[in-house]
Structures are given as structure tokens and as C-alpha cells.
Amino acid sequence: MVQLFIVKGSNECEQAKQSLLDAGIDFSEVDVRENGSIAHLTRDLHVSSIPVLVTPDQVIEGASEIAKFSAHHKNRPTNSQ
């Protein structure tokens, strides 16, 4: 399962989301303000910024790093099933 943790209305989060969509990567979107997942991100994953992409193998912070991931995995399976 690939999850994108965002804050709705953030330009950087929208850029990250668009790069995943453009690459055809399946993901679920989680707004950290709506479900309280910010504690999980900071405590368990040691993340300090949003957006964050969590894959089975990686935790990726920032829109530019997520865009690099997206470009590398474009139209390839991402173990999201």
C-alpha cells in the first residue's frame, strides 16, 4: 500500500499528488489534519515535513523527492495491491 500524507490546500502537497497521478502510481491520500496521523508520522516514522509518501520499502519526504520517485516508477507496479 502506497500512502501520501498531505495537508489539503498545500501547493507542495498538490505537486506531490500530481506527480504520482501523472506517473500512474496507485496511492491513497491521507490528510493529516483530518485523521490525526501527524503523531504517527512524527513519532513512528520520524518525519518532520509534509508531504510524505510511505511505500512498503521507503518513507519519502518532500514534493521534489516524491517527484523523483514518481519519475523512476512511472507506469510500473508499486506493490500497492
QUIZI-V362329 format. One record per residue. RES is the residue in one letter. PHI is phi in degrees with one decimal (999 if undefined). PSI is psi as a letter, one per 30 degrees, with the letter a starting at -180 (999 if undefined). OMEGA is omega in degrees with one decimal (* if undefined). Layout:
res->RES phi->PHI psi->PSI omega->OMEGA
res->RES phi->PHI psi->PSI omega->OMEGA
This chain:
res->M phi->999 psi->k omega->176.2
res->V phi->-102.6 psi->k omega->-179.5
res->Q phi->-123.5 psi->k omega->175.2
res->L phi->-110.6 psi->j omega->177.7
res->F phi->-93.0 psi->k omega->-173.3
res->I phi->-136.2 psi->l omega->164.8
res->V phi->-121.2 psi->j omega->-178.8
res->K phi->-58.7 psi->k omega->179.5
res->G phi->93.8 psi->f omega->179.2
res->S phi->-81.9 psi->k omega->178.4
res->N phi->-60.9 psi->e omega->-179.6
res->E phi->-63.5 psi->e omega->178.1
res->C phi->-66.1 psi->e omega->177.7
res->E phi->-64.9 psi->e omega->177.0
res->Q phi->-63.2 psi->e omega->179.4
res->A phi->-62.6 psi->e omega->179.1
res->K phi->-59.7 psi->e omega->-178.3
res->Q phi->-65.3 psi->e omega->179.7
res->S phi->-65.1 psi->e omega->176.4
res->L phi->-68.4 psi->e omega->178.5
res->L phi->-63.0 psi->e omega->-179.8
res->D phi->-61.5 psi->e omega->-179.0
res->A phi->-84.7 psi->f omega->-180.0
res->G phi->74.6 psi->g omega->-178.9
res->I phi->-89.7 psi->k omega->176.3
res->D phi->-76.0 psi->k omega->179.4
res->F phi->-155.8 psi->l omega->171.2
res->S phi->-108.3 psi->k omega->-177.3
res->E phi->-103.7 psi->k omega->-179.9
res->V phi->-126.9 psi->j omega->176.0
res->D phi->-85.3 psi->j omega->-174.6
res->V phi->-65.9 psi->f omega->178.0
res->R phi->-77.7 psi->f omega->-176.1
res->E phi->-87.5 psi->e omega->-174.8
res->N phi->-118.7 psi->g omega->176.4
res->G phi->73.0 psi->g omega->-177.0
res->S phi->-76.4 psi->f omega->179.6
res->I phi->-59.9 psi->e omega->178.2
res->A phi->-64.1 psi->e omega->177.7
res->H phi->-61.3 psi->e omega->-178.7
res->L phi->-63.4 psi->e omega->-176.7
res->T phi->-76.0 psi->e omega->-176.1
res->R phi->-77.6 psi->e omega->-172.1
res->D phi->-89.8 psi->e omega->-176.8
res->L phi->-105.2 psi->f omega->177.7
res->H phi->57.4 psi->h omega->-179.8
res->V phi->-96.5 psi->k omega->-177.9
res->S phi->-119.1 psi->f omega->-179.8
res->S phi->-144.8 psi->l omega->179.8
res->I phi->-121.6 psi->k omega->9.0
res->P phi->-80.7 psi->l omega->177.7
res->V phi->-133.1 psi->k omega->174.9
res->L phi->-108.3 psi->k omega->179.1
res->V phi->-114.9 psi->j omega->177.2
res->T phi->-113.2 psi->l omega->177.1
res->P phi->-59.6 psi->f omega->-174.9
res->D phi->-114.7 psi->f omega->-170.9
res->Q phi->-143.7 psi->l omega->166.7
res->V phi->-122.7 psi->k omega->-172.9
res->I phi->-120.7 psi->k omega->-179.0
res->E phi->-104.9 psi->k omega->172.3
res->G phi->91.8 psi->k omega->-177.2
res->A phi->-62.0 psi->e omega->-177.6
res->S phi->-68.2 psi->e omega->178.1
res->E phi->-71.2 psi->e omega->176.6
res->I phi->-66.7 psi->e omega->176.8
res->A phi->-63.8 psi->e omega->176.6
res->K phi->-63.6 psi->e omega->177.2
res->F phi->-59.2 psi->e omega->-178.5
res->S phi->-60.9 psi->e omega->-179.7
res->A phi->-64.2 psi->e omega->-179.2
res->H phi->-70.2 psi->e omega->-176.0
res->H phi->-104.6 psi->g omega->-176.4
res->K phi->-54.8 psi->k omega->177.0
res->N phi->58.0 psi->g omega->174.4
res->R phi->-116.3 psi->l omega->177.5
res->P phi->-60.8 psi->k omega->-178.5
res->T phi->-122.4 psi->g omega->-178.4
res->N phi->58.0 psi->h omega->-177.2
res->S phi->-86.3 psi->f omega->-179.5
res->Q phi->-85.7 psi->999 omega->*
